[in-house]
Amino acid sequence: MQVDQLVSELLARGDMNDDTTLELNRILSDWRADKLDPDDAAYLEALHARLLHLTPEPQDDLIAAPPAAPMRLDGLSIEEWRERALKAEAELAQLEDASKNG
């Protein structure tokens, strides 16, 4: 389905708030200018599928966003940072217990 069709179907519902309506119209303008951002195309497909209770299918006529690589900060993923934080909290609790009892 083309971007203009997706936007038309969403706007035809009549229940979009003003911000969403503006965003959909901006996406449509970008698409017409051949400047559609891949994130906007993915957002539009997901919104359309969710609101119209459809299963999203890959669309050849829309630019597909590449799969996002896991974000890393200082070489660690969010899961690795979480692990480190939990370990540090456990060590802190042990030190606090030792200082109270010792």
Backbone as a printed PyTorch tensor [residue, N CA C, xyz], in Angstrom:
tensor([[[  0.8440,  -1.1700,   0.0000],
         [  0.0000,   0.0000,   0.0000],
         [  0.8950,   1.2410,   0.0000]],

        [[  0.4950,   2.2400,  -0.6990],
         [  1.2380,   3.4960,  -0.8060],
         [  1.0370,   4.3470,   0.4430]],

        [[  1.9770,   5.2210,   0.6880],
         [  1.9220,   6.1080,   1.8470],
         [  0.6370,   6.9310,   1.8240]],

        [[  0.2700,   7.4620,   0.6530],
         [ -0.9440,   8.2770,   0.5820],
         [ -2.1890,   7.4910,   0.9590]],

        [[ -2.2220,   6.2030,   0.6140],
         [ -3.3580,   5.3680,   0.9840],
         [ -3.3870,   5.1220,   2.4970]],

        [[ -2.2230,   4.8540,   3.0870],
         [ -2.1550,   4.6200,   4.5250],
         [ -2.6170,   5.8680,   5.2840]],

        [[ -2.1090,   7.0310,   4.8750],
         [ -2.4810,   8.2800,   5.5390],
         [ -3.9650,   8.5490,   5.3590]],

        [[ -4.4800,   8.3330,   4.1630],
         [ -5.9090,   8.5470,   3.8980],
         [ -6.7820,   7.6880,   4.7940]],

        [[ -6.4260,   6.4170,   4.9190],
         [ -7.2150,   5.5070,   5.7520],
         [ -7.1650,   5.9270,   7.2240]],

        [[ -6.0090,   6.3640,   7.6640],
         [ -5.9010,   6.7990,   9.0630],
         [ -6.7120,   8.0630,   9.3150]],

        [[ -6.6000,   9.0340,   8.4180],
         [ -7.3280,  10.2830,   8.5960],
         [ -8.8370,  10.0920,   8.4260]],

        [[ -9.2390,   9.1280,   7.6170],
         [-10.6590,   8.8660,   7.3920],
         [-11.3630,   8.3820,   8.6590]],

        [[-10.5900,   7.8560,   9.6020],
         [-11.1830,   7.4040,  10.8630],
         [-11.8380,   8.5580,  11.6120]],

        [[-11.2630,   9.7630,  11.4670],
         [-11.8330,  10.9320,  12.1110],
         [-11.5240,  11.0730,  13.5910]],

        [[-10.6520,  10.2210,  14.1130],
         [-10.3690,  10.2830,  15.5500],
         [ -8.9170,  10.6350,  15.8760]],

        [[ -8.1900,  11.1420,  14.8940],
         [ -6.7970,  11.5130,  15.1280],
         [ -6.7410,  12.8640,  15.8430]],

        [[ -5.8360,  12.9620,  16.8130],
         [ -5.6700,  14.2690,  17.4550],
         [ -4.9130,  15.1950,  16.5050]],

        [[ -4.8540,  16.4660,  16.8730],
         [ -4.2550,  17.4680,  15.9770],
         [ -2.7850,  17.1760,  15.6970]],

        [[ -2.0360,  16.7730,  16.7330],
         [ -0.6050,  16.4990,  16.5440],
         [ -0.3830,  15.3400,  15.5780]],

        [[ -1.1800,  14.2860,  15.7260],
         [ -1.0380,  13.1230,  14.8440],
         [ -1.4330,  13.4900,  13.4210]],

        [[ -2.4790,  14.2830,  13.2780],
         [ -2.9090,  14.7200,  11.9450],
         [ -1.8030,  15.5240,  11.2720]],

        [[ -1.1870,  16.4380,  12.0260],
         [ -0.0770,  17.2160,  11.4630],
         [  1.0860,  16.3040,  11.0690]],

        [[  1.3960,  15.3420,  11.9280],
         [  2.5030,  14.4190,  11.6530],
         [  2.2120,  13.5830,  10.4020]],

        [[  0.9960,  13.0960,  10.2810],
         [  0.6420,  12.2980,   9.1000],
         [  0.7380,  13.1380,   7.8250]],

        [[  0.2870,  14.3730,   7.8970],
         [  0.3760,  15.2450,   6.7310],
         [  1.8270,  15.5790,   6.3880]],

        [[  2.6810,  15.7240,   7.4130],
         [  4.1060,  15.9700,   7.1580],
         [  4.7370,  14.7550,   6.4830]],

        [[  4.4110,  13.5670,   6.9720],
         [  4.9330,  12.3340,   6.3710],
         [  4.4910,  12.2460,   4.9120]],

        [[  3.2310,  12.5600,   4.6640],
         [  2.7080,  12.5290,   3.2930],
         [  3.4490,  13.5290,   2.4010]],

        [[  3.7080,  14.7230,   2.9140],
         [  4.4500,  15.7360,   2.1410],
         [  5.8700,  15.2690,   1.8460]],

        [[  6.5180,  14.6960,   2.8620],
         [  7.8740,  14.1740,   2.6550],
         [  7.8820,  13.0830,   1.6010]],

        [[  6.8870,  12.2120,   1.6410],
         [  6.8030,  11.1060,   0.6740],
         [  6.6140,  11.6640,  -0.7440]],

        [[  5.7370,  12.6500,  -0.8710],
         [  5.4960,  13.2520,  -2.1890],
         [  6.7520,  13.9400,  -2.7190]],

        [[  7.5800,  14.4620,  -1.8100],
         [  8.8290,  15.1200,  -2.2040],
         [  9.9670,  14.1110,  -2.3370]],

        [[  9.6530,  12.8420,  -2.2030],
         [ 10.6310,  11.7550,  -2.2820],
         [ 11.7350,  11.9200,  -1.2240]],

        [[ 11.3190,  12.3570,  -0.0240],
         [ 12.2610,  12.5600,   1.0770],
         [ 11.7740,  11.8740,   2.3490]],

        [[ 11.0420,  10.7800,   2.2000],
         [ 10.4780,  10.0860,   3.3590],
         [ 11.5750,   9.3960,   4.1520]],

        [[ 11.6360,   9.7170,   5.4310],
         [ 12.6050,   9.1070,   6.3380],
         [ 12.1750,   7.6620,   6.6170]],

        [[ 13.1040,   6.7110,   6.6480],
         [ 12.7500,   5.3160,   6.9170],
         [ 12.0310,   5.1310,   8.2570]],

        [[ 12.4010,   5.9090,   9.2620],
         [ 11.7160,   5.8150,  10.5560],
         [ 10.2610,   6.2520,  10.4420]],

        [[ 10.0020,   7.2690,   9.6320],
         [  8.6300,   7.7230,   9.4330],
         [  7.8110,   6.6640,   8.6910]],

        [[  8.4190,   6.0100,   7.7200],
         [  7.7240,   4.9430,   6.9820],
         [  7.3700,   3.8020,   7.9230]],

        [[  8.2990,   3.4240,   8.7830],
         [  8.0440,   2.3480,   9.7450],
         [  6.9600,   2.7530,  10.7380]],

        [[  7.0280,   4.0030,  11.2030],
         [  6.0080,   4.5160,  12.1300],
         [  4.6240,   4.4700,  11.4890]],

        [[  4.5290,   4.9310,  10.2530],
         [  3.2530,   4.9610,   9.5540],
         [  2.6820,   3.5570,   9.3890]],

        [[  3.5070,   2.6220,   8.9840],
         [  3.0420,   1.2350,   8.8170],
         [  2.5580,   0.6600,  10.1430]],

        [[  3.3260,   0.8890,  11.2050],
         [  2.9570,   0.3420,  12.5130],
         [  1.6780,   0.9860,  13.0370]],

        [[  1.5620,   2.2990,  12.8930],
         [  0.3530,   2.9980,  13.3470],
         [ -0.8650,   2.5120,  12.5810]],

        [[ -0.7290,   2.3950,  11.2900],
         [ -1.8310,   1.9240,  10.4470],
         [ -2.2450,   0.5120,  10.8660]],

        [[ -1.2740,  -0.3680,  11.0450],
         [ -1.5770,  -1.7500,  11.4240],
         [ -2.2420,  -1.8100,  12.7960]],

        [[ -1.7240,  -1.0080,  13.7330],
         [ -2.2660,  -1.0600,  15.0940],
         [ -3.6840,  -0.5010,  15.1480]],

        [[ -3.9190,   0.6370,  14.5170],
         [ -5.2330,   1.2680,  14.6030],
         [ -6.2880,   0.5740,  13.7530]],

        [[ -5.8630,  -0.0550,  12.6890],
         [ -6.8270,  -0.7520,  11.8380],
         [ -6.8140,  -2.2560,  12.0810]],

        [[ -6.1150,  -2.6600,  13.1550],
         [ -6.0530,  -4.0610,  13.5770],
         [ -5.6110,  -4.9970,  12.4560]],

        [[ -4.5480,  -4.6030,  11.8070],
         [ -3.9860,  -5.3950,  10.7240],
         [ -2.6340,  -5.9370,  11.1530]],

        [[ -2.2060,  -7.0010,  10.5370],
         [ -0.8580,  -7.4960,  10.7530],
         [  0.0460,  -6.7880,   9.7660]],

        [[  1.0670,  -6.0770,  10.2570],
         [  1.9320,  -5.3760,   9.3100],
         [  2.7210,  -6.3520,   8.4520]],

        [[  2.7530,  -6.0590,   7.1730],
         [  3.5240,  -6.8710,   6.2380],
         [  4.5590,  -5.9670,   5.5790]],

        [[  5.6930,  -6.5240,   5.2260],
         [  6.6910,  -5.6850,   4.5480],
         [  6.1000,  -5.0960,   3.2750]],

        [[  6.3590,  -3.8340,   3.0580],
         [  5.8390,  -3.1490,   1.8860],
         [  6.9930,  -2.8210,   0.9490]],

        [[  6.9040,  -3.3060,  -0.2840],
         [  7.9490,  -3.0320,  -1.2530],
         [  7.9600,  -1.5640,  -1.6740]],

        [[  6.7920,  -0.9020,  -1.5900],
         [  6.7190,   0.4650,  -2.0710],
         [  7.0750,   1.4990,  -0.9970]],

        [[  7.3890,   1.0450,   0.2150],
         [  7.8470,   1.9400,   1.2730],
         [  9.2940,   1.6200,   1.5950]],

        [[ 10.0060,   2.6040,   2.0510],
         [ 11.3900,   2.3690,   2.4510],
         [ 11.3710,   1.6690,   3.7950]],

        [[ 11.9970,   0.5150,   3.8670],
         [ 12.0400,  -0.2260,   5.1190],
         [ 13.2310,   0.2390,   5.9410]],

        [[ 12.9900,   0.4020,   7.2220],
         [ 14.0790,   0.7980,   8.1140],
         [ 14.9690,  -0.4120,   8.3730]],

        [[ 16.2690,  -0.2140,   8.3550],
         [ 17.1630,  -1.3320,   8.6540],
         [ 17.0090,  -1.7340,  10.1170]],

        [[ 17.2470,  -3.0080,  10.4270],
         [ 17.1290,  -3.4150,  11.8190],
         [ 18.1190,  -2.6330,  12.6770]],

        [[ 17.6230,  -2.1760,  13.7960],
         [ 18.4670,  -1.3610,  14.6700],
         [ 19.5050,  -2.2270,  15.3750]],

        [[ 20.7220,  -1.7580,  15.3530],
         [ 21.7800,  -2.4490,  16.0880],
         [ 21.6090,  -2.1110,  17.5680]],

        [[ 21.9320,  -3.0480,  18.4340],
         [ 21.7860,  -2.7420,  19.8490],
         [ 22.6750,  -1.5460,  20.2170]],

        [[ 22.1040,  -0.6370,  20.9850],
         [ 22.8760,   0.5340,  21.3880],
         [ 23.9440,   0.1200,  22.3800]],

        [[ 25.1040,   0.7140,  22.2430],
         [ 26.2110,   0.4300,  23.1450],
         [ 26.7480,   1.7560,  23.6600]],

        [[ 27.0740,   1.7690,  24.9180],
         [ 27.6780,   2.9300,  25.5350],
         [ 28.9630,   2.4710,  26.1870]],

        [[ 30.0570,   3.0490,  25.7850],
         [ 31.3760,   2.6300,  26.2600],
         [ 31.5890,   1.1310,  26.0460]],

        [[ 31.0770,   0.6320,  24.9380],
         [ 31.3110,  -0.7590,  24.5620],
         [ 30.3760,  -1.7570,  25.1980]],

        [[ 29.4210,  -1.3060,  26.0290],
         [ 28.5100,  -2.2400,  26.6980],
         [ 27.0780,  -2.0000,  26.2490]],

        [[ 26.3140,  -3.0810,  26.1760],
         [ 24.8980,  -2.9690,  25.8510],
         [ 24.1340,  -2.6000,  27.1180]],

        [[ 22.8690,  -2.2700,  26.9530],
         [ 22.0440,  -1.9130,  28.1080],
         [ 21.9480,  -3.0780,  29.0900]],

        [[ 21.8890,  -4.3000,  28.5610],
         [ 21.8270,  -5.4670,  29.4360],
         [ 23.1080,  -5.6200,  30.2630]],

        [[ 24.2460,  -5.3650,  29.6100],
         [ 25.5200,  -5.4620,  30.3220],
         [ 25.6420,  -4.3790,  31.3910]],

        [[ 25.1590,  -3.1720,  31.0940],
         [ 25.1670,  -2.1080,  32.1010],
         [ 24.2440,  -2.4660,  33.2600]],

        [[ 23.1020,  -3.0600,  32.9530],
         [ 22.1590,  -3.4650,  34.0110],
         [ 22.8090,  -4.5050,  34.9140]],

        [[ 23.4720,  -5.4830,  34.3060],
         [ 24.1730,  -6.5150,  35.0780],
         [ 25.1970,  -5.8930,  36.0110]],

        [[ 25.9760,  -4.9560,  35.4740],
         [ 26.9990,  -4.2880,  36.2920],
         [ 26.3710,  -3.5210,  37.4490]],

        [[ 25.2610,  -2.8510,  37.1800],
         [ 24.5910,  -2.0810,  38.2260],
         [ 24.0570,  -3.0000,  39.3170]],

        [[ 23.4570,  -4.1230,  38.9310],
         [ 22.9330,  -5.0700,  39.9240],
         [ 24.0680,  -5.6530,  40.7670]],

        [[ 25.1800,  -5.9580,  40.1230],
         [ 26.3290,  -6.4920,  40.8460],
         [ 26.8630,  -5.4540,  41.8290]],

        [[ 26.9560,  -4.2110,  41.3940],
         [ 27.4460,  -3.1390,  42.2640],
         [ 26.5050,  -2.9250,  43.4500]],

        [[ 25.1990,  -2.9890,  43.2060],
         [ 24.2370,  -2.8370,  44.2990],
         [ 24.3670,  -3.9760,  45.2990]],

        [[ 24.5830,  -5.1890,  44.8170],
         [ 24.7510,  -6.3380,  45.7170],
         [ 26.0180,  -6.1780,  46.5480]],

        [[ 27.1110,  -5.7370,  45.9080],
         [ 28.3620,  -5.5200,  46.6420],
         [ 28.2060,  -4.4160,  47.6770]],

        [[ 27.4830,  -3.3570,  47.3390],
         [ 27.2470,  -2.2740,  48.2760],
         [ 26.4470,  -2.7670,  49.4760]],

        [[ 25.4150,  -3.5670,  49.2130],
         [ 24.6150,  -4.1150,  50.3080],
         [ 25.4760,  -4.9740,  51.2300]],

        [[ 26.3890,  -5.7680,  50.6680],
         [ 27.2850,  -6.5950,  51.4820],
         [ 28.2010,  -5.7170,  52.3300]],

        [[ 28.7480,  -4.6460,  51.7480],
         [ 29.6140,  -3.7410,  52.4860],
         [ 28.8600,  -3.0360,  53.6110]],

        [[ 27.6220,  -2.6240,  53.3240],
         [ 26.8040,  -1.9760,  54.3520],
         [ 26.5170,  -2.9320,  55.5000]],

        [[ 26.1920,  -4.1950,  55.1690],
         [ 25.9570,  -5.2060,  56.2030],
         [ 27.2120,  -5.4380,  57.0260]],

        [[ 28.3590,  -5.5300,  56.3650],
         [ 29.6130,  -5.7720,  57.0590],
         [ 29.9630,  -4.6170,  57.9900]],

        [[ 29.6770,  -3.3720,  57.5560],
         [ 30.0120,  -2.2280,  58.4020],
         [ 29.0680,  -2.1230,  59.5890]],

        [[ 27.8250,  -2.5590,  59.4480],
         [ 26.8680,  -2.5450,  60.5480],
         [ 27.2150,  -3.6360,  61.5790]],

        [[ 27.6720,  -4.7820,  61.1070],
         [ 27.9360,  -5.9340,  61.9710],
         [ 29.3870,  -6.0220,  62.4100]],

        [[ 30.2240,  -5.2270,  61.9140],
         [ 31.6220,  -5.4780,  62.1760],
         [ 32.3670,  -4.4030,  62.7890]]])
